[in-house]
């Protein structure tokens, strides 16, 4: 499915309409909406492009991180596939680990994420595989 910048903008508007801020929970909410509406593969591009565009617009393009963006979309997509929750609050209640913004430290060393290659492109986890990839290896 092809997505457009307006799709990200609509998701952002939907999430911010009910939240007084845009913190980690709202990022997860936006990602959950993107995964549910467009599927995980399309959501990776949609969310990554939207965050990158937002960072540039805010005058902080260095805040965009390609590996972090994709990793979060894949994690949310994996958990969304496990439970067909129609409500974000129910989804978050089923998967509280996603509300821990330090979750990626279970999969990546800090030095790996700090590397320029991870900031600009995809880098596989180096501490532990993602849950769906570990089960694929068995």
Beta strands, then each sheet from edge to edge (+ up, - down):
end
